[in-house]
Amino acid sequence: MRFRNRLLILVVTLLVPSFIGAALAVAYVYAEQQKDQERNIAETGRAFALLIDNEMRHHEGILRTLAASPALASGDHAEFHEHARRAAEGVDAVAVLYGLDGKPLLNTNRPLGMPLSGRDPSNLPALMQRLGGE
């Protein structure tokens, strides 16, 4: 066998395993990075879920406070409007009070007494009728 052929065989026997090893290393690194990205996405999703959960709890607390308002119980819409406006202002939100007929009674985004849209964004009347409410 000639020297040139032996040299070629030597180079091939050294390079082929090196290429295979490099390909395996690249595949391993790729798989690990993909797992890391999946973990990061899952952590980000959990963080967003916690953030949304905290926001919902905060808004729920505000709504519970507004629901327990003596002004609401007594029907004093002017006082309740001011109370709701201050509560909604702190969280950059709008509070809308609907009557049992589904029509808006007050909106903290508008001055009290201003005519409100007759749109019916809720299904309250249908629920009241279906469940036998007043």
DSSP file (Angstrom, degrees, kcal/mol; ACC not computed):
  #  RESIDUE AA STRUCTURE BP1 BP2  ACC     N-H-->O    O-->H-N    N-H-->O    O-->H-N    TCO  KAPPA ALPHA  PHI   PSI    X-CA   Y-CA   Z-CA
    1    1 A M              0   0    0      0, 0.0     2,-0.0     0, 0.0     0, 0.0   0.000 360.0 360.0 360.0 138.4    0.0    0.0    0.0
    2    2 A R     >  -     0   0    0      1,-0.1     4,-2.1     4,-0.0     5,-0.2  -0.320 360.0-117.8 -76.8 158.8    1.3    3.4   -0.9
    3    3 A F  H  > S+     0   0    0      1,-0.2     4,-2.6     2,-0.2     5,-0.2   0.870 113.7  56.4 -61.6 -38.9    2.2    6.0    1.6
    4    4 A R  H  > S+     0   0    0      2,-0.2     4,-2.2     1,-0.2    -1,-0.2   0.909 107.7  47.2 -62.7 -43.3   -0.5    8.4    0.2
    5    5 A N  H  > S+     0   0    0      2,-0.2     4,-2.5     1,-0.2    -1,-0.2   0.900 112.0  50.6 -65.4 -41.3   -3.2    5.8    0.7
    6    6 A R  H  X S+     0   0    0     -4,-2.1     4,-2.4     1,-0.2    -2,-0.2   0.910 110.5  49.3 -63.6 -41.0   -2.1    5.1    4.2
    7    7 A L  H  X S+     0   0    0     -4,-2.6     4,-2.5     2,-0.2    -2,-0.2   0.901 110.7  50.4 -64.1 -41.0   -2.0    8.8    5.0
    8    8 A L  H  X S+     0   0    0     -4,-2.2     4,-2.6     2,-0.2    -2,-0.2   0.910 111.1  48.3 -63.5 -43.6   -5.6    9.1    3.6
    9    9 A I  H  X S+     0   0    0     -4,-2.5     4,-2.8     2,-0.2    -2,-0.2   0.905 111.6  50.7 -63.4 -41.5   -6.8    6.2    5.7
   10   10 A L  H  X S+     0   0    0     -4,-2.4     4,-1.4     2,-0.2    -2,-0.2   0.922 112.0  46.4 -62.4 -45.0   -5.2    7.7    8.8
   11   11 A V  H  X S+     0   0    0     -4,-2.5     4,-2.9     2,-0.2     5,-0.2   0.921 114.2  47.7 -64.3 -44.3   -6.8   11.1    8.2
   12   12 A V  H  X S+     0   0    0     -4,-2.6     4,-2.5     1,-0.2    -2,-0.2   0.914 110.1  51.9 -64.8 -42.6  -10.2    9.6    7.5
   13   13 A T  H  < S+     0   0    0     -4,-2.8    -1,-0.2     1,-0.2    -2,-0.2   0.775 116.4  41.6 -67.3 -24.1  -10.0    7.4   10.6
   14   14 A L  H  X S+     0   0    0     -4,-1.4     4,-1.1    -5,-0.2    -2,-0.2   0.859 117.9  44.3 -86.2 -39.5   -9.1   10.5   12.7
   15   15 A L  H  X S+     0   0    0     -4,-2.9     4,-3.0     2,-0.2     5,-0.2   0.890 105.9  58.0 -76.3 -39.9  -11.6   12.9   11.1
   16   16 A V  H  X S+     0   0    0     -4,-2.5     4,-2.5     1,-0.2     5,-0.2   0.945 110.1  42.8 -60.6 -50.6  -14.7   10.7   10.9
   17   17 A P  H  > S+     0   0    0      0, 0.0     4,-2.9     0, 0.0    -1,-0.2   0.879 114.0  53.6 -62.8 -33.9  -14.8   10.0   14.7
   18   18 A S  H  X S+     0   0    0     -4,-1.1     4,-2.7     2,-0.2    -2,-0.2   0.928 110.4  45.9 -64.5 -43.7  -14.0   13.7   15.4
   19   19 A F  H  X S+     0   0    0     -4,-3.0     4,-2.6     2,-0.2    -1,-0.2   0.903 113.4  49.5 -64.8 -40.4  -17.0   14.7   13.2
   20   20 A I  H  X S+     0   0    0     -4,-2.5     4,-2.5    -5,-0.2    -2,-0.2   0.929 112.5  47.9 -63.6 -44.4  -19.2   12.2   14.8
   21   21 A G  H  X S+     0   0    0     -4,-2.9     4,-2.4     2,-0.2    -2,-0.2   0.908 112.5  48.8 -61.8 -42.5  -18.1   13.4   18.3
   22   22 A A  H  X S+     0   0    0     -4,-2.7     4,-2.6     2,-0.2    -2,-0.2   0.908 111.0  50.2 -64.6 -41.2  -18.7   17.0   17.3
   23   23 A A  H  X S+     0   0    0     -4,-2.6     4,-2.5     2,-0.2    -2,-0.2   0.908 111.5  48.4 -63.9 -41.4  -22.1   16.2   15.9
   24   24 A L  H  X S+     0   0    0     -4,-2.5     4,-2.4     2,-0.2    -2,-0.2   0.898 111.5  50.2 -64.8 -39.9  -23.0   14.4   19.1
   25   25 A A  H  X S+     0   0    0     -4,-2.4     4,-2.7     2,-0.2    -2,-0.2   0.919 111.4  48.0 -64.3 -43.2  -21.8   17.4   21.2
   26   26 A V  H  X S+     0   0    0     -4,-2.6     4,-2.6     1,-0.2    -2,-0.2   0.918 112.1  49.6 -63.2 -42.9  -23.8   19.8   19.1
   27   27 A A  H  X S+     0   0    0     -4,-2.5     4,-2.4     2,-0.2    -2,-0.2   0.901 111.9  48.7 -63.1 -40.6  -26.9   17.7   19.4
   28   28 A Y  H  X S+     0   0    0     -4,-2.4     4,-2.5     2,-0.2    -2,-0.2   0.935 112.7  46.7 -64.5 -47.0  -26.4   17.4   23.2
   29   29 A V  H  X S+     0   0    0     -4,-2.7     4,-2.6     1,-0.2     5,-0.2   0.906 112.4  51.2 -62.6 -41.3  -25.9   21.2   23.6
   30   30 A Y  H  X S+     0   0    0     -4,-2.6     4,-2.3    -5,-0.2    -1,-0.2   0.928 110.8  47.9 -61.0 -45.8  -29.0   21.8   21.4
   31   31 A A  H  X S+     0   0    0     -4,-2.4     4,-2.2     1,-0.2    -2,-0.2   0.903 112.5  49.1 -63.5 -41.2  -31.1   19.5   23.5
   32   32 A E  H  X S+     0   0    0     -4,-2.5     4,-2.5     2,-0.2    -1,-0.2   0.906 111.4  48.8 -65.7 -41.4  -29.9   21.1   26.7
   33   33 A Q  H  X S+     0   0    0     -4,-2.6     4,-2.5     2,-0.2    -1,-0.2   0.883 110.1  52.0 -65.9 -36.9  -30.6   24.6   25.4
   34   34 A Q  H  X S+     0   0    0     -4,-2.3     4,-2.3     2,-0.2    -2,-0.2   0.915 110.0  48.6 -65.1 -41.8  -34.1   23.5   24.3
   35   35 A K  H  X S+     0   0    0     -4,-2.2     4,-2.5     2,-0.2    -2,-0.2   0.909 111.1  51.1 -63.1 -41.5  -34.8   22.1   27.8
   36   36 A D  H  X S+     0   0    0     -4,-2.5     4,-2.7     1,-0.2    -2,-0.2   0.914 110.3  48.9 -61.8 -42.7  -33.5   25.4   29.3
   37   37 A Q  H  X S+     0   0    0     -4,-2.5     4,-2.6     2,-0.2    -1,-0.2   0.901 110.3  50.9 -65.1 -39.7  -35.8   27.4   27.1
   38   38 A E  H  X S+     0   0    0     -4,-2.3     4,-2.3     2,-0.2    -2,-0.2   0.912 111.7  47.9 -63.2 -41.4  -38.8   25.2   27.9
   39   39 A R  H  X S+     0   0    0     -4,-2.5     4,-2.7     2,-0.2    -2,-0.2   0.916 112.0  49.9 -63.9 -42.5  -38.0   25.7   31.6
   40   40 A N  H  X S+     0   0    0     -4,-2.7     4,-2.6     2,-0.2    -2,-0.2   0.904 110.9  48.9 -63.3 -41.0  -37.7   29.4   31.1
   41   41 A I  H  X S+     0   0    0     -4,-2.6     4,-2.5     2,-0.2    -1,-0.2   0.913 111.8  49.2 -65.2 -41.5  -41.0   29.6   29.3
   42   42 A A  H  X S+     0   0    0     -4,-2.3     4,-2.4     2,-0.2    -2,-0.2   0.917 112.2  48.2 -63.8 -42.5  -42.7   27.5   32.0
   43   43 A E  H  X S+     0   0    0     -4,-2.7     4,-2.5     2,-0.2    -2,-0.2   0.901 111.6  49.9 -64.3 -40.5  -41.2   29.8   34.7
   44   44 A T  H  X S+     0   0    0     -4,-2.6     4,-2.6     2,-0.2    -2,-0.2   0.911 110.2  50.7 -64.1 -41.6  -42.3   32.9   32.8
   45   45 A G  H  X S+     0   0    0     -4,-2.5     4,-2.5     2,-0.2    -2,-0.2   0.913 111.2  47.9 -61.3 -43.1  -45.8   31.4   32.4
   46   46 A R  H  X S+     0   0    0     -4,-2.4     4,-2.5     2,-0.2    -2,-0.2   0.904 111.0  51.4 -64.4 -40.2  -46.0   30.8   36.2
   47   47 A A  H  X S+     0   0    0     -4,-2.5     4,-2.4     2,-0.2    -2,-0.2   0.922 111.7  46.6 -63.4 -43.3  -44.7   34.3   36.9
   48   48 A F  H  X S+     0   0    0     -4,-2.6     4,-2.9     2,-0.2     5,-0.2   0.905 111.0  52.6 -64.4 -40.4  -47.4   35.8   34.7
   49   49 A A  H  X S+     0   0    0     -4,-2.5     4,-2.7     1,-0.2    -2,-0.2   0.914 110.9  47.1 -61.7 -42.2  -50.0   33.6   36.3
   50   50 A L  H  X S+     0   0    0     -4,-2.5     4,-2.7     2,-0.2    -1,-0.2   0.907 112.1  50.6 -64.9 -41.1  -49.0   34.8   39.7
   51   51 A L  H  X S+     0   0    0     -4,-2.4     4,-2.3     2,-0.2    -2,-0.2   0.936 113.7  44.0 -61.6 -46.9  -49.0   38.4   38.5
   52   52 A I  H  X S+     0   0    0     -4,-2.9     4,-2.8     2,-0.2    -2,-0.2   0.903 112.6  52.9 -65.2 -40.7  -52.5   38.0   37.1
   53   53 A D  H  X S+     0   0    0     -4,-2.7     4,-2.5    -5,-0.2    -2,-0.2   0.918 110.1  47.8 -60.9 -43.7  -53.7   36.1   40.2
   54   54 A N  H  X S+     0   0    0     -4,-2.7     4,-2.4     2,-0.2    -1,-0.2   0.907 112.1  49.5 -64.1 -41.5  -52.4   38.9   42.4
   55   55 A E  H  X S+     0   0    0     -4,-2.3     4,-2.8     2,-0.2     5,-0.2   0.919 111.2  49.5 -62.8 -42.7  -54.1   41.5   40.2
   56   56 A M  H  X S+     0   0    0     -4,-2.8     4,-2.7     2,-0.2    -2,-0.2   0.910 110.9  49.4 -64.2 -41.4  -57.4   39.6   40.3
   57   57 A R  H  X S+     0   0    0     -4,-2.5     4,-2.4     2,-0.2    -1,-0.2   0.912 111.3  50.1 -62.4 -41.5  -57.2   39.3   44.1
   58   58 A H  H  X S+     0   0    0     -4,-2.4     4,-2.0     2,-0.2    -2,-0.2   0.941 113.6  44.3 -62.4 -47.5  -56.5   43.0   44.4
   59   59 A H  H  X S+     0   0    0     -4,-2.8     4,-2.7     1,-0.2    -2,-0.2   0.874 111.2  54.7 -65.3 -36.5  -59.5   43.8   42.1
   60   60 A E  H  X S+     0   0    0     -4,-2.7     4,-2.8    -5,-0.2    -1,-0.2   0.910 106.7  51.6 -62.9 -40.6  -61.6   41.3   44.0
   61   61 A G  H  X S+     0   0    0     -4,-2.4     4,-2.3     2,-0.2    -2,-0.2   0.910 110.3  48.3 -61.5 -42.1  -60.8   43.1   47.3
   62   62 A I  H  X S+     0   0    0     -4,-2.0     4,-2.6     2,-0.2    -2,-0.2   0.929 112.6  48.4 -63.6 -44.2  -61.8   46.4   45.8
   63   63 A L  H  X S+     0   0    0     -4,-2.7     4,-2.6     1,-0.2    -2,-0.2   0.890 110.7  50.6 -64.8 -38.5  -65.1   44.9   44.5
   64   64 A R  H  X S+     0   0    0     -4,-2.8     4,-1.6     2,-0.2    -1,-0.2   0.908 111.0  49.6 -64.8 -39.9  -65.8   43.3   47.9
   65   65 A T  H  < S+     0   0    0     -4,-2.3    -2,-0.2     1,-0.2    -1,-0.2   0.927 112.9  46.4 -63.1 -44.6  -65.2   46.6   49.6
   66   66 A L  H >< S+     0   0    0     -4,-2.6     3,-1.4     1,-0.2     6,-0.2   0.889 109.5  54.6 -65.5 -37.9  -67.5   48.4   47.1
   67   67 A A  H 3< S+     0   0    0     -4,-2.6    -1,-0.2     1,-0.3    -2,-0.2   0.821 108.5  49.4 -65.3 -29.7  -70.2   45.7   47.5
   68   68 A A  T 3< S+     0   0    0     -4,-1.6    -1,-0.3    -5,-0.2    -2,-0.2   0.364  82.7 130.2 -89.6   5.9  -70.1   46.2   51.3
   69   69 A S    <>  -     0   0    0     -3,-1.4     4,-1.9     1,-0.2     3,-0.3  -0.386  56.2-145.3 -64.5 129.1  -70.5   50.0   50.9
   70   70 A P  H  > S+     0   0    0      0, 0.0     4,-2.3     0, 0.0     6,-0.2   0.837 100.7  60.5 -62.1 -31.1  -73.3   51.4   53.1
   71   71 A A  H  >>S+     0   0    0      1,-0.2     5,-2.0     2,-0.2     4,-0.8   0.881 105.0  47.9 -64.5 -36.6  -73.9   54.0   50.3
   72   72 A L  H >45S+     0   0    0     -3,-0.3     3,-0.6    -6,-0.2    -1,-0.2   0.921 111.6  49.8 -68.1 -43.4  -74.7   51.1   47.9
   73   73 A A  H 3<5S+     0   0    0     -4,-1.9    -2,-0.2     1,-0.2    -1,-0.2   0.864 114.2  44.8 -63.8 -35.9  -77.0   49.5   50.4
   74   74 A S  H 3<5S-     0   0    0     -4,-2.3    -1,-0.2    -5,-0.2    -2,-0.2   0.575 112.7-117.7 -86.4  -8.2  -78.9   52.7   51.1
   75   75 A G  T <<5 +     0   0    0     -4,-0.8     2,-1.6    -3,-0.6    -3,-0.2   0.650  61.1 150.4  82.9  14.5  -79.1   53.6   47.4
   76   76 A D     >< +     0   0    0     -5,-2.0     4,-2.4    -6,-0.2    -1,-0.2  -0.625  17.5 176.7 -81.9  88.0  -77.1   56.8   47.7
   77   77 A H  H  > S+     0   0    0     -2,-1.6     4,-2.8     1,-0.2    -1,-0.2   0.819  72.6  57.6 -65.9 -32.0  -75.7   56.7   44.2
   78   78 A A  H  > S+     0   0    0      2,-0.2     4,-1.9     1,-0.2    -1,-0.2   0.949 111.7  40.3 -65.0 -48.3  -73.8   60.0   44.6
   79   79 A E  H  > S+     0   0    0      1,-0.2     4,-2.5     2,-0.2    -2,-0.2   0.916 117.1  49.5 -66.9 -41.9  -71.8   58.9   47.6
   80   80 A F  H  X S+     0   0    0     -4,-2.4     4,-3.2     1,-0.2     5,-0.3   0.898 107.9  54.6 -64.3 -39.1  -71.3   55.4   46.1
   81   81 A H  H  X S+     0   0    0     -4,-2.8     4,-2.6     2,-0.2    -1,-0.2   0.925 110.9  45.2 -59.3 -44.8  -70.1   57.0   42.8
   82   82 A E  H  X S+     0   0    0     -4,-1.9     4,-2.3     2,-0.2    -2,-0.2   0.920 114.5  48.2 -65.9 -43.3  -67.5   59.0   44.6
   83   83 A H  H  X S+     0   0    0     -4,-2.5     4,-2.0     1,-0.2    -2,-0.2   0.930 115.1  44.8 -61.7 -46.4  -66.4   56.0   46.7
   84   84 A A  H  X S+     0   0    0     -4,-3.2     4,-2.9     2,-0.2     5,-0.3   0.877 110.6  54.7 -67.3 -38.1  -66.1   53.8   43.6
   85   85 A R  H  X S+     0   0    0     -4,-2.6     4,-2.1    -5,-0.3    -1,-0.2   0.926 110.1  46.1 -62.0 -44.3  -64.4   56.5   41.6
   86   86 A R  H  X S+     0   0    0     -4,-2.3     4,-1.2     2,-0.2    -1,-0.2   0.897 114.5  48.0 -65.7 -39.1  -61.7   56.8   44.3
   87   87 A A  H  < S+     0   0    0     -4,-2.0     4,-0.5     1,-0.2     3,-0.2   0.913 115.3  44.0 -67.3 -42.3  -61.3   53.0   44.5
   88   88 A A  H ><>S+     0   0    0     -4,-2.9     5,-2.4     1,-0.2     3,-0.9   0.816 105.5  63.3 -72.9 -30.3  -61.1   52.6   40.8
   89   89 A E  H ><5S+     0   0    0     -4,-2.1     3,-1.0    -5,-0.3    -1,-0.2   0.864  96.0  59.2 -61.9 -36.9  -58.7   55.5   40.4
   90   90 A G  T 3<5S+     0   0    0     -4,-1.2    -1,-0.2     1,-0.2    -2,-0.2   0.728 114.7  34.4 -67.2 -22.3  -56.0   53.8   42.4
   91   91 A V  T < 5S-     0   0    0     -3,-0.9    -1,-0.2    -4,-0.5    -2,-0.2   0.210 111.3-113.2-117.3  13.6  -55.9   50.8   40.1
   92   92 A D  T < 5S+     0   0    0     -3,-1.0     2,-0.3    -4,-0.3    -3,-0.2   0.954  75.2 126.2  53.7  55.4  -56.5   52.7   36.8
   93   93 A A      < -     0   0    0     -5,-2.4     2,-0.4    -8,-0.1    -1,-0.2  -0.784  57.6-122.8-133.3 175.3  -59.8   51.0   36.3
   94   94 A V        -     0   0    0     -2,-0.3     2,-0.5    -3,-0.1    -9,-0.1  -0.987  17.0-153.1-123.9 133.1  -63.4   51.8   35.7
   95   95 A A        -     0   0    0     -2,-0.4    13,-2.7   -14,-0.1     2,-0.4  -0.921  11.5-173.6-107.5 131.3  -66.3   50.7   37.9
   96   96 A V  E     -A  107   0A   0     -2,-0.5     2,-0.5    11,-0.2    11,-0.2  -0.991  11.1-152.5-125.1 128.6  -69.7   50.4   36.4
   97   97 A L  E     -A  106   0A   0      9,-2.4     8,-4.1    -2,-0.4     9,-1.3  -0.889  13.5-163.1-102.8 125.7  -72.8   49.6   38.5
   98   98 A Y  E     -A  104   0A   0     -2,-0.5     2,-0.1     6,-0.3    -2,-0.0  -0.840  12.8-131.0-108.0 144.4  -75.6   47.8   36.8
   99   99 A G    >   -     0   0    0      4,-2.9     3,-2.1    -2,-0.4    -1,-0.0  -0.302  38.0 -95.4 -79.4 173.6  -79.2   47.5   37.9
  100  100 A L  T 3  S+     0   0    0      1,-0.3    28,-0.1     2,-0.1    -1,-0.1   0.731 125.8  61.8 -65.1 -20.5  -81.0   44.2   38.1
  101  101 A D  T 3  S-     0   0    0      2,-0.2    -1,-0.3    27,-0.0    -3,-0.0   0.479 119.1-111.3 -83.3  -0.8  -82.4   44.9   34.6
  102  102 A G  S <  S+     0   0    0     -3,-2.1    20,-0.3     1,-0.3    -2,-0.1   0.464  76.4 129.3  88.4   1.4  -78.9   45.0   33.3
  103  103 A K        -     0   0    0     17,-0.1    -4,-2.9     1,-0.1    -1,-0.3  -0.705  65.8-106.1 -92.2 142.3  -78.8   48.7   32.5
  104  104 A P  E     -A   98   0A   0      0, 0.0    -6,-0.3     0, 0.0    12,-0.2  -0.442  31.0-177.1 -69.3 134.2  -75.9   50.8   33.8
  105  105 A L  E     -     0   0A   0     -8,-4.1     2,-0.3     1,-0.4     8,-0.3   0.793  68.8  -2.0 -97.1 -38.3  -76.7   53.0   36.8
  106  106 A L  E     -A   97   0A   0     -9,-1.3    -9,-2.4     6,-0.1    -1,-0.4  -0.993  54.0-160.7-153.6 156.1  -73.4   54.7   37.1
  107  107 A N  E >   -A   96   0A   0     -2,-0.3     3,-1.8     3,-0.3   -11,-0.2  -0.990  16.8-146.3-140.0 124.8  -70.0   54.7   35.6
  108  108 A T  T 3  S+     0   0    0    -13,-2.7   -12,-0.1    -2,-0.4     4,-0.1   0.619  99.2  65.4 -70.4  -9.5  -66.9   56.1   37.3
  109  109 A N  T 3  S+     0   0    0    -14,-0.3    -1,-0.3     2,-0.1   -13,-0.1   0.583 105.0  48.9 -83.9 -10.6  -65.5   57.2   34.0
  110  110 A R  S <  S-     0   0    0     -3,-1.8    -3,-0.3     4,-0.1     3,-0.1  -0.917  96.8 -93.8-128.8 153.0  -68.4   59.6   33.6
  111  111 A P    >   -     0   0    0      0, 0.0     3,-1.8     0, 0.0    -4,-0.1  -0.327  54.1 -92.6 -62.9 148.2  -69.9   62.3   35.9
  112  112 A L  T 3  S+     0   0    0      1,-0.2    -6,-0.1   -34,-0.1   -34,-0.0  -0.373 112.3  26.4 -62.4 136.7  -72.8   61.2   37.9
  113  113 A G  T 3  S+     0   0    0      1,-0.4    -1,-0.2    -8,-0.3     3,-0.1   0.209  86.1 130.2  94.5 -14.5  -76.2   61.8   36.2
  114  114 A M  S <  S-     0   0    0     -3,-1.8    -1,-0.4    -7,-0.1    -7,-0.1  -0.521  71.1-100.0 -70.9 137.2  -74.7   61.7   32.7
  115  115 A P        -     0   0    0      0, 0.0     2,-0.3     0, 0.0    -1,-0.1  -0.329  41.3-146.9 -60.3 136.6  -76.8   59.5   30.5
  116  116 A L        -     0   0    0    -12,-0.2   -13,-0.0     1,-0.1    -9,-0.0  -0.708  27.1 -83.8-105.8 157.6  -75.1   56.1   30.1
  117  117 A S        -     0   0    0     -2,-0.3    -1,-0.1     1,-0.1     0, 0.0  -0.254  27.4-141.0 -58.3 140.1  -75.1   53.8   27.1
  118  118 A G        +     0   0    0    -15,-0.1    -1,-0.1     2,-0.1    -2,-0.0   0.421  61.6 125.9 -83.5   2.1  -78.2   51.6   26.8
  119  119 A R        -     0   0    0      1,-0.1     3,-0.1     2,-0.0    -3,-0.0  -0.264  58.0-139.6 -60.2 149.1  -76.0   48.7   25.6
  120  120 A D        +     0   0    0      1,-0.1   -17,-0.1   -17,-0.1    -1,-0.1  -0.808  29.0 168.4-113.2  88.9  -76.4   45.5   27.6
  121  121 A P        +     0   0    0      0, 0.0     2,-0.3     0, 0.0    -1,-0.1   0.552  58.5  67.4 -79.9  -4.8  -72.9   44.1   28.0
  122  122 A S  S    S-     0   0    0    -20,-0.3     4,-0.1    -3,-0.1    -2,-0.0  -0.701  71.2-139.5-114.2 166.7  -74.0   41.6   30.6
  123  123 A N     >  +     0   0    0     -2,-0.3     4,-2.4     1,-0.2     5,-0.2   0.077  67.5 118.3-104.6  21.3  -76.2   38.5   30.6
  124  124 A L  H  > S+     0   0    0      1,-0.2     4,-2.9     2,-0.2     5,-0.2   0.911  71.5  50.0 -58.2 -48.2  -77.7   39.4   34.0
  125  125 A P  H  > S+     0   0    0      0, 0.0     4,-2.4     0, 0.0    -1,-0.2   0.920 112.4  47.9 -59.9 -41.0  -81.3   39.8   32.8
  126  126 A A  H  > S+     0   0    0      2,-0.2     4,-2.6     1,-0.2    -2,-0.2   0.904 113.4  48.0 -65.3 -40.0  -81.2   36.4   31.1
  127  127 A L  H  X S+     0   0    0     -4,-2.4     4,-2.9     2,-0.2     6,-0.2   0.917 110.9  50.8 -65.5 -42.6  -79.6   34.8   34.2
  128  128 A M  H  X>S+     0   0    0     -4,-2.9     5,-3.4     1,-0.2     4,-0.6   0.912 113.9  44.9 -61.1 -42.1  -82.2   36.4   36.4
  129  129 A Q  H  <5S+     0   0    0     -4,-2.4     3,-0.5    -5,-0.2    -2,-0.2   0.924 115.9  45.9 -68.0 -43.9  -85.0   35.1   34.2
  130  130 A R  H  <5S+     0   0    0     -4,-2.6    -2,-0.2     1,-0.2    -1,-0.2   0.875 117.8  42.2 -67.8 -37.8  -83.5   31.6   33.9
  131  131 A L  H  <5S-     0   0    0     -4,-2.9    -1,-0.2    -5,-0.2    -2,-0.2   0.431 115.2-111.5 -92.4   1.4  -82.8   31.2   37.6
  132  132 A G  T  <5 +     0   0    0     -4,-0.6    -3,-0.2    -3,-0.5    -4,-0.1   0.833  58.3 162.4  77.3  32.5  -86.1   32.8   38.7
  133  133 A G      <       0   0    0     -5,-3.4    -1,-0.1    -6,-0.2    -5,-0.0  -0.155 360.0 360.0 -75.3 177.7  -84.7   35.9   40.2
  134  134 A E              0   0    0      0, 0.0    -1,-0.1     0, 0.0    -5,-0.1   0.482 360.0 360.0 -61.8 360.0  -86.7   39.0   41.0
